[in-house]
Amino acid sequence: MSELIKTEKLKQDVLSELVKRLLSGENLKEFFLGNEEVIKNITPFDVFSISFLQEEANLEPERIKEIAGKLMNLLHRSLKLYPWDKGKTLPLIKLLLEEGEAIRNKFSEFKDLIKNPEKYPKEEFVKYLLKFKELEKRFLKMQYLIFPKLEKKNINPKLLQIMWSLHDDAKAKLTILQEKFENDAPDLNQEIGKFFFLVYGILEKEELLVLPLASRVLDKDDWKDLYNEAAEIGFSFLEVKSEKKAEASIKSEDGNLLFASKTGGMTLAELLMVLNRLPVDITFVDENNRVKYFNDSPERIFPRTAAVIGRDVKNCHPPKSVHVVEEIISEFRKGNKDVAKFWFETRGRFLVVNYYALRNEKGEYKGILEVSQDVTEIRKLEGERKLLHWE
């Protein structure tokens, strides 16, 4: 067995033992000191590969979360010294680290506010708390951009799921905090402390584990895609411009034509199935006011036939409503408006009909999408259904 393999196995043995002892609540001082030389060389890769966590498939996420903070404290010095690209060549990493600092600064501002409650009305505190909804942008970028990319590189998804769960905990605590502020709860300061501690812990785990790992395993093309997508989501307490581009193409794959874009792809047959199974009527009118496409939904509300293709959209409406159609087109074309909404009742059904301006990446008008939906049954819904129930 090579020295490298021996070293990696030793680190995994020590980490697994650390986790077991944390879970059982044992005193770690003697074990930690006895393995200090091994622990000081632990990397983010080692943490994401902890064999015990991989083998214990039935270990509840809540149990892992209970020890996560303590484990990070034990490994903090080692992880802090791990050499990685902190934004020197990867702009998105730099922005994510700046975002973390911006979140901490916003917390510091809030702490100053709490220290002088007599100077501010309660509404001011609640208003400030609402600003922390900005954290959602941070969480979404990690959940829908960084985590999926790491999973594709075969990084253990279990710890990424734990991170996601911590994000959910933070959002839930923010809701609780708002309620306690509004009700002058006696344990308010204690809850504020819990919220701060949780978010600081999330940032620490991302900056000492997730981002260093991502900087090593994702390639330049990955980071290029991620940068633009991250800018579209936005950054917590940071202004970053998006360079959104509509990129799509038709390719040939295994004899099938494939529609491909940055959000995925499917064969043209699959695309047709998706469009025809949408529970809405959609009609596309191009920039020359000609009807170019409509889907064939099984729940179609308004009758359509192939004869409508190529017609001027004004000729597809009763004379009494043509002036409305012309006004919508005019306002969309000028760039004054982007949406026109209508809703009404007919033949005992409640319908919603919306018109959306379509524009290319340069903002140029390219037509209209008409979307019609029967919302009669939706309006009748009450309560909740969170469990599967077949009709």
BALOBA-1460 file (C-alpha; in Angstrom, 3 decimals):
// residues 391
<rec num="1" residu="m" x="0.000" y="0.000" z="0.000"/>
<rec num="2" residu="s" x="1.443" y="3.389" z="-1.031"/>
<rec num="3" residu="e" x="2.149" y="6.112" z="1.515"/>
<rec num="4" residu="l" x="-0.558" y="8.317" z="-0.032"/>
<rec num="5" residu="i" x="-3.225" y="5.623" z="0.334"/>
<rec num="6" residu="k" x="-2.088" y="4.949" z="3.910"/>
<rec num="7" residu="t" x="-2.333" y="8.659" z="4.715"/>
<rec num="8" residu="e" x="-5.806" y="8.993" z="3.161"/>
<rec num="9" residu="k" x="-7.049" y="5.908" z="5.015"/>
<rec num="10" residu="l" x="-5.636" y="7.216" z="8.297"/>
<rec num="11" residu="k" x="-7.389" y="10.563" z="7.823"/>
<rec num="12" residu="q" x="-10.684" y="8.804" z="7.066"/>
<rec num="13" residu="d" x="-10.308" y="6.573" z="10.129"/>
<rec num="14" residu="v" x="-9.680" y="9.602" z="12.358"/>
<rec num="15" residu="l" x="-12.557" y="11.605" z="10.877"/>
<rec num="16" residu="s" x="-14.983" y="8.690" z="11.170"/>
<rec num="17" residu="e" x="-13.962" y="8.170" z="14.794"/>
<rec num="18" residu="l" x="-14.405" y="11.886" z="15.471"/>
<rec num="19" residu="v" x="-17.951" y="11.759" z="14.076"/>
<rec num="20" residu="k" x="-18.829" y="8.621" z="16.070"/>
<rec num="21" residu="r" x="-17.579" y="10.197" z="19.298"/>
<rec num="22" residu="l" x="-19.424" y="13.440" z="18.616"/>
<rec num="23" residu="l" x="-22.638" y="11.504" z="18.015"/>
<rec num="24" residu="s" x="-22.224" y="9.576" z="21.267"/>
<rec num="25" residu="g" x="-21.324" y="12.731" z="23.227"/>
<rec num="26" residu="e" x="-17.912" y="11.446" z="24.360"/>
<rec num="27" residu="n" x="-15.104" y="13.711" z="25.550"/>
<rec num="28" residu="l" x="-12.828" y="14.365" z="22.584"/>
<rec num="29" residu="k" x="-9.864" y="16.097" z="24.191"/>
<rec num="30" residu="e" x="-7.596" y="13.079" z="24.559"/>
<rec num="31" residu="f" x="-8.491" y="11.649" z="21.123"/>
<rec num="32" residu="f" x="-8.028" y="15.023" z="19.435"/>
<rec num="33" residu="l" x="-4.605" y="15.646" z="20.993"/>
<rec num="34" residu="g" x="-3.501" y="12.117" z="20.155"/>
<rec num="35" residu="n" x="-4.357" y="12.626" z="16.490"/>
<rec num="36" residu="e" x="-3.420" y="16.291" z="16.126"/>
<rec num="37" residu="e" x="-0.838" y="15.617" z="13.397"/>
<rec num="38" residu="v" x="-3.419" y="13.861" z="11.232"/>
<rec num="39" residu="i" x="-6.168" y="16.424" z="11.895"/>
<rec num="40" residu="k" x="-4.022" y="19.408" z="10.923"/>
<rec num="41" residu="n" x="-3.779" y="17.979" z="7.375"/>
<rec num="42" residu="i" x="-7.527" y="17.461" z="6.868"/>
<rec num="43" residu="t" x="-8.892" y="18.996" z="3.631"/>
<rec num="44" residu="p" x="-12.441" y="19.785" z="2.392"/>
<rec num="45" residu="f" x="-12.179" y="16.655" z="0.212"/>
<rec num="46" residu="d" x="-11.562" y="14.546" z="3.319"/>
<rec num="47" residu="v" x="-14.630" y="15.953" z="5.075"/>
<rec num="48" residu="f" x="-16.888" y="15.295" z="2.087"/>
<rec num="49" residu="s" x="-15.537" y="11.751" z="1.920"/>
<rec num="50" residu="i" x="-15.988" y="10.748" z="5.574"/>
<rec num="51" residu="s" x="-16.472" y="7.011" z="5.222"/>
<rec num="52" residu="f" x="-18.692" y="6.671" z="8.300"/>
<rec num="53" residu="l" x="-21.224" y="9.150" z="6.877"/>
<rec num="54" residu="q" x="-21.171" y="7.360" z="3.519"/>
<rec num="55" residu="e" x="-21.714" y="3.948" z="5.100"/>
<rec num="56" residu="e" x="-24.423" y="4.979" z="7.594"/>
<rec num="57" residu="a" x="-27.232" y="5.434" z="5.074"/>
<rec num="58" residu="n" x="-29.876" y="5.505" z="7.818"/>
<rec num="59" residu="l" x="-28.242" y="8.270" z="9.860"/>
<rec num="60" residu="e" x="-30.847" y="11.036" z="10.178"/>
<rec num="61" residu="p" x="-29.872" y="14.447" z="8.746"/>
<rec num="62" residu="e" x="-30.912" y="16.057" z="12.045"/>
<rec num="63" residu="r" x="-28.300" y="14.001" z="13.895"/>
<rec num="64" residu="i" x="-25.579" y="15.126" z="11.474"/>
<rec num="65" residu="k" x="-26.683" y="18.754" z="11.841"/>
<rec num="66" residu="e" x="-26.444" y="18.445" z="15.616"/>
<rec num="67" residu="i" x="-22.713" y="17.705" z="15.424"/>
<rec num="68" residu="a" x="-21.833" y="19.736" z="12.317"/>
<rec num="69" residu="g" x="-20.906" y="22.889" z="14.243"/>
<rec num="70" residu="k" x="-18.696" y="21.018" z="16.707"/>
<rec num="71" residu="l" x="-16.954" y="19.140" z="13.897"/>
<rec num="72" residu="m" x="-16.258" y="22.413" z="12.101"/>
<rec num="73" residu="n" x="-14.806" y="23.896" z="15.293"/>
<rec num="74" residu="l" x="-12.437" y="20.943" z="15.610"/>
<rec num="75" residu="l" x="-11.324" y="21.187" z="11.975"/>
<rec num="76" residu="h" x="-11.479" y="24.969" z="11.618"/>
<rec num="77" residu="r" x="-7.734" y="25.634" z="11.770"/>
<rec num="78" residu="s" x="-6.906" y="22.877" z="9.265"/>
<rec num="79" residu="l" x="-9.583" y="23.948" z="6.787"/>
<rec num="80" residu="k" x="-8.648" y="27.616" z="7.134"/>
<rec num="81" residu="l" x="-5.083" y="26.789" z="6.022"/>
<rec num="82" residu="y" x="-6.199" y="24.785" z="2.974"/>
<rec num="83" residu="p" x="-4.769" y="26.468" z="-0.184"/>
<rec num="84" residu="w" x="-7.381" y="27.249" z="-2.838"/>
<rec num="85" residu="d" x="-8.411" y="29.863" z="-5.414"/>
<rec num="86" residu="k" x="-10.237" y="32.552" z="-3.432"/>
<rec num="87" residu="g" x="-11.275" y="34.544" z="-6.456"/>
<rec num="88" residu="k" x="-7.906" y="35.317" z="-8.039"/>
<rec num="89" residu="t" x="-8.887" y="33.557" z="-11.254"/>
<rec num="90" residu="l" x="-12.552" y="32.710" z="-10.595"/>
<rec num="91" residu="p" x="-14.762" y="35.832" z="-10.488"/>
<rec num="92" residu="l" x="-17.795" y="33.975" z="-9.122"/>
<rec num="93" residu="i" x="-15.818" y="32.670" z="-6.127"/>
<rec num="94" residu="k" x="-14.735" y="36.244" z="-5.422"/>
<rec num="95" residu="l" x="-18.349" y="37.440" z="-5.573"/>
<rec num="96" residu="l" x="-19.588" y="34.631" z="-3.312"/>
<rec num="97" residu="l" x="-16.948" y="35.515" z="-0.712"/>
<rec num="98" residu="e" x="-17.887" y="39.205" z="-0.994"/>
<rec num="99" residu="e" x="-21.525" y="38.228" z="-0.582"/>
<rec num="100" residu="g" x="-20.677" y="36.352" z="2.623"/>
<rec num="101" residu="e" x="-18.942" y="39.457" z="3.945"/>
<rec num="102" residu="a" x="-21.914" y="41.634" z="2.932"/>
<rec num="103" residu="i" x="-24.265" y="39.343" z="4.888"/>
<rec num="104" residu="r" x="-22.041" y="39.549" z="7.977"/>
<rec num="105" residu="n" x="-21.923" y="43.355" z="7.665"/>
<rec num="106" residu="k" x="-25.715" y="43.489" z="7.494"/>
<rec num="107" residu="f" x="-25.870" y="41.394" z="10.665"/>
<rec num="108" residu="s" x="-23.466" y="43.818" z="12.369"/>
<rec num="109" residu="e" x="-25.735" y="46.728" z="11.426"/>
<rec num="110" residu="f" x="-28.693" y="44.887" z="12.900"/>
<rec num="111" residu="k" x="-26.774" y="44.176" z="16.106"/>
<rec num="112" residu="d" x="-26.142" y="47.914" z="16.486"/>
<rec num="113" residu="l" x="-29.848" y="48.501" z="16.007"/>
<rec num="114" residu="i" x="-30.754" y="46.009" z="18.750"/>
<rec num="115" residu="k" x="-28.339" y="47.613" z="21.221"/>
<rec num="116" residu="n" x="-30.364" y="50.846" z="21.089"/>
<rec num="117" residu="p" x="-34.022" y="49.721" z="21.084"/>
<rec num="118" residu="e" x="-35.220" y="52.970" z="22.663"/>
<rec num="119" residu="k" x="-34.136" y="54.926" z="19.571"/>
<rec num="120" residu="y" x="-36.171" y="52.908" z="17.086"/>
<rec num="121" residu="p" x="-39.874" y="51.943" z="16.857"/>
<rec num="122" residu="k" x="-40.734" y="48.264" z="16.608"/>
<rec num="123" residu="e" x="-41.748" y="48.699" z="12.959"/>
<rec num="124" residu="e" x="-38.155" y="49.673" z="12.166"/>
<rec num="125" residu="f" x="-36.868" y="46.388" z="13.568"/>
<rec num="126" residu="v" x="-39.404" y="44.314" z="11.623"/>
<rec num="127" residu="k" x="-38.598" y="46.273" z="8.443"/>
<rec num="128" residu="y" x="-34.906" y="45.543" z="8.949"/>
<rec num="129" residu="l" x="-35.618" y="41.867" z="9.521"/>
<rec num="130" residu="l" x="-37.443" y="41.689" z="6.194"/>
<rec num="131" residu="k" x="-34.170" y="42.665" z="4.513"/>
<rec num="132" residu="f" x="-32.784" y="39.281" z="5.509"/>
<rec num="133" residu="k" x="-35.099" y="37.675" z="2.951"/>
<rec num="134" residu="e" x="-32.188" y="38.594" z="0.665"/>
<rec num="135" residu="l" x="-30.482" y="35.475" z="2.073"/>
<rec num="136" residu="e" x="-32.730" y="33.474" z="-0.244"/>
<rec num="137" residu="k" x="-30.542" y="34.583" z="-3.169"/>
<rec num="138" residu="r" x="-27.467" y="33.081" z="-1.510"/>
<rec num="139" residu="f" x="-29.254" y="29.848" z="-0.741"/>
<rec num="140" residu="l" x="-30.709" y="29.492" z="-4.251"/>
<rec num="141" residu="k" x="-27.287" y="29.894" z="-5.867"/>
<rec num="142" residu="m" x="-25.845" y="27.154" z="-3.713"/>
<rec num="143" residu="q" x="-28.845" y="24.811" z="-4.080"/>
<rec num="144" residu="y" x="-29.482" y="25.181" z="-7.796"/>
<rec num="145" residu="l" x="-26.071" y="26.068" z="-9.192"/>
<rec num="146" residu="i" x="-23.114" y="24.939" z="-7.054"/>
<rec num="147" residu="f" x="-24.585" y="21.772" z="-5.507"/>
<rec num="148" residu="p" x="-25.793" y="20.193" z="-8.804"/>
<rec num="149" residu="k" x="-22.425" y="20.863" z="-10.445"/>
<rec num="150" residu="l" x="-20.626" y="19.189" z="-7.534"/>
<rec num="151" residu="e" x="-22.942" y="16.179" z="-7.648"/>
<rec num="152" residu="k" x="-22.076" y="15.715" z="-11.335"/>
<rec num="153" residu="k" x="-18.427" y="15.499" z="-10.236"/>
<rec num="154" residu="n" x="-19.365" y="12.633" z="-7.881"/>
<rec num="155" residu="i" x="-19.090" y="14.677" z="-4.687"/>
<rec num="156" residu="n" x="-20.977" y="13.000" z="-1.823"/>
<rec num="157" residu="p" x="-24.539" y="14.436" z="-2.056"/>
<rec num="158" residu="k" x="-25.356" y="13.639" z="1.580"/>
<rec num="159" residu="l" x="-23.427" y="16.599" z="2.980"/>
<rec num="160" residu="l" x="-24.851" y="18.873" z="0.267"/>
<rec num="161" residu="q" x="-28.331" y="17.791" z="1.380"/>
<rec num="162" residu="i" x="-27.369" y="18.709" z="4.946"/>
<rec num="163" residu="m" x="-26.352" y="22.169" z="3.732"/>
<rec num="164" residu="w" x="-29.699" y="22.542" z="1.942"/>
<rec num="165" residu="s" x="-31.486" y="21.533" z="5.136"/>
<rec num="166" residu="l" x="-29.553" y="24.207" z="7.069"/>
<rec num="167" residu="h" x="-30.726" y="26.788" z="4.511"/>
<rec num="168" residu="d" x="-34.317" y="25.713" z="5.178"/>
<rec num="169" residu="d" x="-33.715" y="26.011" z="8.932"/>
<rec num="170" residu="a" x="-32.463" y="29.584" z="8.486"/>
<rec num="171" residu="k" x="-35.543" y="30.581" z="6.478"/>
<rec num="172" residu="a" x="-37.827" y="28.992" z="9.092"/>
<rec num="173" residu="k" x="-36.011" y="30.802" z="11.932"/>
<rec num="174" residu="l" x="-36.386" y="34.129" z="10.131"/>
<rec num="175" residu="t" x="-40.164" y="33.593" z="9.979"/>
<rec num="176" residu="i" x="-40.228" y="32.734" z="13.694"/>
<rec num="177" residu="l" x="-38.125" y="35.795" z="14.453"/>
<rec num="178" residu="q" x="-40.554" y="38.106" z="12.656"/>
<rec num="179" residu="e" x="-43.476" y="36.648" z="14.614"/>
<rec num="180" residu="k" x="-41.647" y="37.076" z="17.914"/>
<rec num="181" residu="f" x="-40.808" y="40.699" z="17.085"/>
<rec num="182" residu="e" x="-44.425" y="41.453" z="16.290"/>
<rec num="183" residu="n" x="-45.643" y="39.752" z="19.494"/>
<rec num="184" residu="d" x="-42.930" y="41.163" z="21.820"/>
<rec num="185" residu="a" x="-41.908" y="37.620" z="22.811"/>
<rec num="186" residu="p" x="-39.768" y="37.424" z="25.991"/>
<rec num="187" residu="d" x="-37.210" y="35.094" z="24.358"/>
<rec num="188" residu="l" x="-36.662" y="37.445" z="21.409"/>
<rec num="189" residu="n" x="-32.951" y="38.095" z="22.009"/>
<rec num="190" residu="q" x="-32.326" y="34.386" z="22.406"/>
<rec num="191" residu="e" x="-33.985" y="33.697" z="19.018"/>
<rec num="192" residu="i" x="-31.986" y="36.478" z="17.361"/>
<rec num="193" residu="g" x="-28.810" y="34.838" z="18.667"/>
<rec num="194" residu="k" x="-29.875" y="31.453" z="17.279"/>
<rec num="195" residu="f" x="-30.600" y="32.962" z="13.864"/>
<rec num="196" residu="f" x="-27.256" y="34.768" z="13.679"/>
<rec num="197" residu="f" x="-25.369" y="31.693" z="14.884"/>
<rec num="198" residu="l" x="-27.070" y="29.478" z="12.279"/>
<rec num="199" residu="v" x="-26.373" y="31.814" z="9.330"/>
<rec num="200" residu="y" x="-22.761" y="32.431" z="10.422"/>
<rec num="201" residu="g" x="-22.340" y="28.646" z="10.593"/>
<rec num="202" residu="i" x="-23.761" y="28.189" z="7.102"/>
<rec num="203" residu="l" x="-21.384" y="30.790" z="5.666"/>
<rec num="204" residu="e" x="-18.441" y="29.168" z="7.438"/>
<rec num="205" residu="k" x="-19.287" y="25.720" z="6.044"/>
<rec num="206" residu="e" x="-19.685" y="27.118" z="2.548"/>
<rec num="207" residu="e" x="-16.448" y="29.092" z="2.678"/>
<rec num="208" residu="l" x="-14.319" y="26.398" z="4.307"/>
<rec num="209" residu="l" x="-15.812" y="23.323" z="2.624"/>
<rec num="210" residu="v" x="-18.095" y="23.868" z="-0.373"/>
<rec num="211" residu="l" x="-16.331" y="26.696" z="-2.208"/>
<rec num="212" residu="p" x="-12.754" y="25.346" z="-1.820"/>
<rec num="213" residu="l" x="-14.008" y="22.003" z="-3.114"/>
<rec num="214" residu="a" x="-15.814" y="23.634" z="-6.029"/>
<rec num="215" residu="s" x="-12.744" y="25.696" z="-6.946"/>
<rec num="216" residu="r" x="-10.796" y="22.466" z="-7.462"/>
<rec num="217" residu="v" x="-13.303" y="20.150" z="-9.160"/>
<rec num="218" residu="l" x="-15.242" y="22.473" z="-11.488"/>
<rec num="219" residu="d" x="-13.636" y="23.509" z="-14.758"/>
<rec num="220" residu="k" x="-13.558" y="26.897" z="-16.523"/>
<rec num="221" residu="d" x="-16.631" y="26.159" z="-18.628"/>
<rec num="222" residu="d" x="-18.564" y="25.260" z="-15.474"/>
<rec num="223" residu="w" x="-17.605" y="28.570" z="-13.856"/>
<rec num="224" residu="k" x="-18.459" y="30.553" z="-16.969"/>
<rec num="225" residu="d" x="-21.990" y="29.094" z="-17.037"/>
<rec num="226" residu="l" x="-22.401" y="29.503" z="-13.288"/>
<rec num="227" residu="y" x="-21.372" y="33.164" z="-13.320"/>
<rec num="228" residu="n" x="-24.165" y="34.258" z="-15.662"/>
<rec num="229" residu="e" x="-26.768" y="32.094" z="-13.951"/>
<rec num="230" residu="a" x="-25.734" y="33.395" z="-10.524"/>
<rec num="231" residu="a" x="-26.047" y="36.982" z="-11.739"/>
<rec num="232" residu="e" x="-29.591" y="36.220" z="-12.901"/>
<rec num="233" residu="i" x="-30.528" y="35.002" z="-9.408"/>
<rec num="234" residu="g" x="-28.781" y="37.964" z="-7.786"/>
<rec num="235" residu="f" x="-26.573" y="38.351" z="-4.710"/>
<rec num="236" residu="s" x="-27.526" y="39.097" z="-1.116"/>
<rec num="237" residu="f" x="-26.794" y="42.779" z="-0.417"/>
<rec num="238" residu="l" x="-24.614" y="43.070" z="-3.557"/>
<rec num="239" residu="e" x="-25.378" y="44.634" z="-6.938"/>
<rec num="240" residu="v" x="-24.154" y="42.447" z="-9.809"/>
<rec num="241" residu="k" x="-25.239" y="42.882" z="-13.437"/>
<rec num="242" residu="s" x="-26.479" y="39.878" z="-15.371"/>
<rec num="243" residu="e" x="-25.212" y="39.156" z="-18.870"/>
<rec num="244" residu="k" x="-28.192" y="36.996" z="-19.731"/>
<rec num="245" residu="k" x="-28.158" y="35.539" z="-23.228"/>
<rec num="246" residu="a" x="-30.773" y="33.440" z="-24.935"/>
<rec num="247" residu="e" x="-28.727" y="30.606" z="-26.414"/>
<rec num="248" residu="a" x="-30.444" y="27.726" z="-28.196"/>
<rec num="249" residu="s" x="-29.700" y="25.428" z="-31.089"/>
<rec num="250" residu="i" x="-30.982" y="22.416" z="-32.974"/>
<rec num="251" residu="k" x="-28.626" y="19.464" z="-33.001"/>
<rec num="252" residu="s" x="-28.756" y="15.922" z="-34.298"/>
<rec num="253" residu="e" x="-28.296" y="13.114" z="-31.785"/>
<rec num="254" residu="d" x="-28.779" y="9.386" z="-32.490"/>
<rec num="255" residu="g" x="-30.854" y="10.237" z="-35.546"/>
<rec num="256" residu="n" x="-33.133" y="12.594" z="-33.636"/>
<rec num="257" residu="l" x="-33.308" y="16.354" z="-33.841"/>
<rec num="258" residu="l" x="-32.483" y="17.810" z="-30.448"/>
<rec num="259" residu="f" x="-33.530" y="21.221" z="-29.166"/>
<rec num="260" residu="a" x="-30.740" y="22.390" z="-26.842"/>
<rec num="261" residu="s" x="-30.357" y="25.461" z="-24.630"/>
<rec num="262" residu="k" x="-28.463" y="26.455" z="-21.501"/>
<rec num="263" residu="t" x="-31.384" y="25.194" z="-19.395"/>
<rec num="264" residu="g" x="-31.315" y="21.723" z="-20.905"/>
<rec num="265" residu="g" x="-32.536" y="19.980" z="-23.997"/>
<rec num="266" residu="m" x="-34.950" y="17.439" z="-25.441"/>
<rec num="267" residu="t" x="-35.807" y="15.891" z="-28.757"/>
<rec num="268" residu="l" x="-38.332" y="17.771" z="-30.876"/>
<rec num="269" residu="a" x="-40.798" y="14.922" z="-30.229"/>
<rec num="270" residu="e" x="-40.343" y="15.377" z="-26.472"/>
<rec num="271" residu="l" x="-40.708" y="19.136" z="-26.814"/>
<rec num="272" residu="l" x="-43.995" y="18.667" z="-28.684"/>
<rec num="273" residu="m" x="-45.273" y="16.291" z="-25.970"/>
<rec num="274" residu="v" x="-44.408" y="18.846" z="-23.262"/>
<rec num="275" residu="l" x="-46.088" y="21.743" z="-25.083"/>
<rec num="276" residu="n" x="-49.219" y="19.699" z="-25.784"/>
<rec num="277" residu="r" x="-49.493" y="18.495" z="-22.175"/>
<rec num="278" residu="l" x="-49.363" y="21.958" z="-20.617"/>
<rec num="279" residu="p" x="-52.646" y="22.618" z="-18.748"/>
<rec num="280" residu="v" x="-52.961" y="25.940" z="-20.601"/>
<rec num="281" residu="d" x="-53.640" y="27.171" z="-24.138"/>
<rec num="282" residu="i" x="-50.636" y="28.941" z="-25.638"/>
<rec num="283" residu="t" x="-50.530" y="30.861" z="-28.905"/>
<rec num="284" residu="f" x="-47.462" y="32.520" z="-30.395"/>
<rec num="285" residu="v" x="-47.897" y="35.630" z="-32.573"/>
<rec num="286" residu="d" x="-44.702" y="36.819" z="-34.270"/>
<rec num="287" residu="e" x="-43.361" y="40.381" z="-34.629"/>
<rec num="288" residu="n" x="-45.314" y="40.787" z="-37.881"/>
<rec num="289" residu="n" x="-48.599" y="40.080" z="-36.050"/>
<rec num="290" residu="r" x="-48.970" y="36.679" z="-37.705"/>
<rec num="291" residu="v" x="-50.161" y="33.635" z="-35.741"/>
<rec num="292" residu="k" x="-47.262" y="31.217" z="-35.919"/>
<rec num="293" residu="y" x="-48.009" y="28.417" z="-33.434"/>
<rec num="294" residu="f" x="-50.549" y="27.082" z="-30.930"/>
<rec num="295" residu="n" x="-50.339" y="24.007" z="-28.700"/>
<rec num="296" residu="d" x="-52.846" y="21.165" z="-28.724"/>
<rec num="297" residu="s" x="-53.636" y="20.771" z="-25.025"/>
<rec num="298" residu="p" x="-56.227" y="18.106" z="-24.049"/>
<rec num="299" residu="e" x="-57.829" y="20.781" z="-21.823"/>
<rec num="300" residu="r" x="-57.990" y="23.331" z="-24.659"/>
<rec num="301" residu="i" x="-60.302" y="26.215" z="-23.784"/>
<rec num="302" residu="f" x="-60.639" y="28.087" z="-27.060"/>
<rec num="303" residu="p" x="-60.993" y="26.132" z="-30.325"/>
<rec num="304" residu="r" x="-58.099" y="26.430" z="-32.769"/>
<rec num="305" residu="t" x="-57.507" y="24.851" z="-36.183"/>
<rec num="306" residu="a" x="-54.479" y="24.824" z="-38.483"/>
<rec num="307" residu="a" x="-56.280" y="27.389" z="-40.660"/>
<rec num="308" residu="v" x="-55.340" y="30.096" z="-38.132"/>
<rec num="309" residu="i" x="-51.600" y="29.740" z="-38.861"/>
<rec num="310" residu="g" x="-50.318" y="32.712" z="-40.821"/>
<rec num="311" residu="r" x="-53.376" y="34.885" z="-40.182"/>
<rec num="312" residu="d" x="-53.090" y="38.440" z="-38.924"/>
<rec num="313" residu="v" x="-53.936" y="38.203" z="-35.222"/>
<rec num="314" residu="k" x="-56.415" y="41.089" z="-35.562"/>
<rec num="315" residu="n" x="-58.531" y="38.901" z="-37.843"/>
<rec num="316" residu="c" x="-58.702" y="36.211" z="-35.157"/>
<rec num="317" residu="h" x="-60.783" y="38.393" z="-32.805"/>
<rec num="318" residu="p" x="-64.328" y="39.787" z="-32.976"/>
<rec num="319" residu="p" x="-64.515" y="43.316" z="-34.476"/>
<rec num="320" residu="k" x="-65.554" y="44.798" z="-31.129"/>
<rec num="321" residu="s" x="-62.263" y="43.731" z="-29.481"/>
<rec num="322" residu="v" x="-59.838" y="44.500" z="-32.320"/>
<rec num="323" residu="h" x="-58.998" y="47.908" z="-30.834"/>
<rec num="324" residu="v" x="-57.831" y="46.155" z="-27.621"/>
<rec num="325" residu="v" x="-55.593" y="43.810" z="-29.627"/>
<rec num="326" residu="e" x="-54.102" y="46.769" z="-31.516"/>
<rec num="327" residu="e" x="-53.418" y="48.674" z="-28.291"/>
<rec num="328" residu="i" x="-51.658" y="45.677" z="-26.706"/>
<rec num="329" residu="i" x="-49.457" y="45.209" z="-29.775"/>
<rec num="330" residu="s" x="-48.664" y="48.936" z="-29.911"/>
<rec num="331" residu="e" x="-47.698" y="49.194" z="-26.220"/>
<rec num="332" residu="f" x="-45.627" y="45.997" z="-26.398"/>
<rec num="333" residu="r" x="-43.879" y="47.139" z="-29.565"/>
<rec num="334" residu="k" x="-43.034" y="50.551" z="-28.040"/>
<rec num="335" residu="g" x="-41.638" y="48.834" z="-24.931"/>
<rec num="336" residu="n" x="-44.105" y="50.634" z="-22.645"/>
<rec num="337" residu="k" x="-45.670" y="47.422" z="-21.333"/>
<rec num="338" residu="d" x="-44.744" y="43.738" z="-21.038"/>
<rec num="339" residu="v" x="-47.935" y="42.058" z="-19.770"/>
<rec num="340" residu="a" x="-51.678" y="42.503" z="-20.350"/>
<rec num="341" residu="k" x="-53.946" y="40.534" z="-17.975"/>
<rec num="342" residu="f" x="-57.642" y="39.623" z="-18.283"/>
<rec num="343" residu="w" x="-59.960" y="37.390" z="-16.288"/>
<rec num="344" residu="f" x="-63.666" y="36.691" z="-16.712"/>
<rec num="345" residu="e" x="-66.429" y="34.126" z="-16.300"/>
<rec num="346" residu="t" x="-68.023" y="32.357" z="-19.240"/>
<rec num="347" residu="r" x="-70.268" y="29.287" z="-19.450"/>
<rec num="348" residu="g" x="-69.790" y="28.696" z="-15.719"/>
<rec num="349" residu="r" x="-65.983" y="28.623" z="-15.970"/>
<rec num="350" residu="f" x="-63.530" y="31.245" z="-14.650"/>
<rec num="351" residu="l" x="-60.787" y="31.990" z="-17.170"/>
<rec num="352" residu="v" x="-57.504" y="33.906" z="-16.986"/>
<rec num="353" residu="v" x="-55.993" y="35.168" z="-20.252"/>
<rec num="354" residu="n" x="-52.591" y="36.851" z="-20.220"/>
<rec num="355" residu="y" x="-50.549" y="38.342" z="-23.043"/>
<rec num="356" residu="y" x="-46.761" y="38.543" z="-22.692"/>
<rec num="357" residu="a" x="-44.377" y="40.602" z="-24.826"/>
<rec num="358" residu="l" x="-41.531" y="38.479" z="-26.217"/>
<rec num="359" residu="r" x="-38.149" y="40.181" z="-26.549"/>
<rec num="360" residu="n" x="-34.726" y="38.895" z="-27.566"/>
<rec num="361" residu="e" x="-31.502" y="39.357" z="-25.575"/>
<rec num="362" residu="k" x="-31.185" y="42.896" z="-26.985"/>
<rec num="363" residu="g" x="-34.653" y="43.808" z="-25.740"/>
<rec num="364" residu="e" x="-36.101" y="43.966" z="-29.272"/>
<rec num="365" residu="y" x="-39.790" y="43.129" z="-29.673"/>
<rec num="366" residu="k" x="-40.266" y="39.706" z="-31.279"/>
<rec num="367" residu="g" x="-43.943" y="38.952" z="-30.754"/>
<rec num="368" residu="i" x="-46.564" y="37.949" z="-28.217"/>
<rec num="369" residu="l" x="-47.310" y="34.831" z="-26.200"/>
<rec num="370" residu="e" x="-50.981" y="34.392" z="-25.316"/>
<rec num="371" residu="v" x="-51.616" y="32.081" z="-22.335"/>
<rec num="372" residu="s" x="-55.164" y="31.067" z="-21.376"/>
<rec num="373" residu="q" x="-56.050" y="28.973" z="-18.335"/>
<rec num="374" residu="d" x="-59.244" y="27.676" z="-16.789"/>
<rec num="375" residu="v" x="-58.759" y="28.338" z="-13.055"/>
<rec num="376" residu="t" x="-62.260" y="27.349" z="-11.913"/>
<rec num="377" residu="e" x="-61.047" y="24.346" z="-9.898"/>
<rec num="378" residu="i" x="-57.961" y="26.181" z="-8.622"/>
<rec num="379" residu="r" x="-60.176" y="28.913" z="-7.118"/>
<rec num="380" residu="k" x="-62.081" y="26.267" z="-5.135"/>
<rec num="381" residu="l" x="-58.970" y="24.925" z="-3.373"/>
<rec num="382" residu="e" x="-58.813" y="25.283" z="0.419"/>
<rec num="383" residu="g" x="-56.415" y="24.119" z="3.120"/>
<rec num="384" residu="e" x="-53.410" y="22.044" z="2.049"/>
<rec num="385" residu="r" x="-52.579" y="18.765" z="0.344"/>
<rec num="386" residu="k" x="-48.990" y="17.702" z="0.997"/>
<rec num="387" residu="l" x="-49.519" y="13.937" z="0.671"/>
<rec num="388" residu="l" x="-50.076" y="12.028" z="-2.547"/>
<rec num="389" residu="h" x="-53.769" y="11.500" z="-3.290"/>
<rec num="390" residu="w" x="-54.962" y="10.069" z="-6.608"/>
<rec num="391" residu="e" x="-58.245" y="11.489" z="-7.870"/>
